[in-house]
Structures are given as structure tokens and as C-alpha cells.
Amino acid sequence: MTVPGLPMAVPSRDLPTRVRIHEVGARDGLQNEKATVPTEVKAEFIRRLADAGLTTIEATSFVHPKWVPQLADAEALFPMVADLPVALPVLVPNERGLDRALALGARRVAVFASATESFAKANLNRTVDEALAMFEPVVSRAKSEDVHVRGYLSMCFGDPWEGAVPIAQVVKVCRALLDMGCDELSLGDTIGVATPGHVVALLAALDEAGVPVSALGVHFHDTYGQALANTLAALQQGVTTVDASAGGLGGCPYAKSATGNLATEDLVWMLRGLGIDTGIDLGRLVATSTWMAAHLGRPSPSRTVRALSHEDTEEH
């Protein structure tokens, strides 16, 4: 139920005053659905997210349909939302993907690297170094076109095959992505095993390696219920970009133990209570996730969506 004035905002001096939420539900969330969501529904989802105040909405992925069939409609979808006054980054796995994205006018792209050899092999069928070599011309070409490039880094806190991932190993790959020209990095807790102390230690090591916190975002999964705690730890270290997925959609198709992303609504509720501005209308966002859950035929896993939604919620 909705109670006026809640959550009560209690600001903290050691936290940022504003956080940018990088919404990944339309790409990272829907790519994990067993059933293919119609293109028109995806476009409406993105439009509703923009209407709720999200300013960065990852739209789709220009990966080969063989690998992610749920996003095979990238060419059809992107022009349907390109007129929105928001940032619409897209994932590009290689130069062919970049060509497809640029042809449609995409101005923000992302590449997807791994901190571990096992996941690089599972996800890209390459070693870590081979994957970085593949991304280098992609990033170089994108930057020559004045396109913003985000570098995703998976398995920063643990790997289902290798276990613990040395912090120095993560720092090395982060540094390589920045050095090749990435504008920002997203530190991924792909299987949700991070804890706050680990988050603080990694951010401290990155700072020592000359990686500016302003270039970092965090991407936590809630497998062990740690996503919000880890996010708070990152905010306390100066991070101001947080990845989240409307309604808690998504996981990772190449890591069987990965469960849903941090729900955008749960994040917004916490940030609102901390007095941190996001520019997001929580009511509209909850209505959007409730609407999408109906299309998917199941309730949203987000606790905030469940707490704030009603059976008679109006679709708008």
C-alpha cells in the first residue's frame, strides 16, 4: 500500500545527492525470458520507463540472433524508440554489431568483457585477452564516431567455475578497458556473491590504480539478498551510477546460478529514504513493472512493486 510521506527522507553527508540509474530491464531483463516478447511490447516498455523519469535505458543488443534470440528484433525495435529524449545505449559484441547499431543512429554502445577466463570462454568463446583484442577495434571505431562507450565487466566478485576472483585480476581488466577508450565501466556481480566489504576493497584498489570513481557504475544481482547493501557501500565510496532492472527482471543466460538483477523500484525506495534524487516517479515505475509482469504472466519479484501495487492499479 502507498502511505504519504514514506519513506521518510533522512539524508547522509557521506552520500551523493543524486544518482543516475542505468536501466537494464529492456535488454538484460528481457533477454532471459523463455518466451519472446513482441517488439511492440518492448517498445512500449521502454516508452513507459522513459515516462517514469529514467534517463538511461539500455534498449537492446546487436548480438547474433543465434545466441540471444529474444533480442533478434534489434533492427526493428531501435527505430521505434529512437525519438525518446533519453540515452538509449545498446550492446555490441563485435564490429558487425557496431555496424548495425551505427546504421540506426545509436550514439551509445556497450561491450561486454569478463574478469575471469572461465566466463570469457562460456560467454565469448575466447580468453580474456582475446576478448579484449576483439573489443579494441570496436571501441576505437566507436570513439572515432564520437559515440559513448560503456565497458561491462562480468564476474568481478566471484565466478561459478573459479570461485573467488582476485581483486588485482579485476583491476587489470578494468584498466585495459579504460586504456582502450571506454568512457565508463560497469562492475558486475554476475552471480550475486559480493558483500559490502568486498565492494569497498575493489573500489579502493581501482582508485589506487588510477581508475576514477566518476567512470564507474555498479551492477549487482540479488542472489543472496546483498544487492542493496552492496549498492549502499558503493555509494559511500563515491559511485553515482547504479544499474538496475525494472521489476527485478533478468539474470545471465551463461551463468546458471545468476538470479535477478537489483530491482529498480527497490533501489529507488532506498535512495528516496536516503534523500538522494533520481528524478524517477516511483508510482509510474511500479505501474510499468506491473504492466510488464502481466505481459510475462507472472508477478514481479520486486518487493517494492509488490508492496506498492494493487490489483486495481491503473495502466497509464
Secondary structure, 3 states (H helix, E strand, C coil): CCCCCCCCCCCCCCCCCECEEEECHHHHHHHHCCCCCCHHHHHHHHHHHHHCCCCEECCEECCCCCCCHHHCCHHHHHHHHCCCCCECCEECCCHHHHHHHHHCCCCEEEEEEECCHHHHHHHHCCCHHHHHHHHHHHHHHHHHCCCEEEEEEECCCCECCCECCCHHHHHHHHHHHHHCCCCEEEEEECCCCCCHHHHHHHHHHHHHCCCCHHHEEEEEECCCCCHHHHHHHHHHCCCCEEEEEHHHCCCCCCCCCCCCECEHHHHHHHHHHCCCECCCCHHHHHHHHHHHHHHHCCCCCCHHHHHHCCCCCCCC
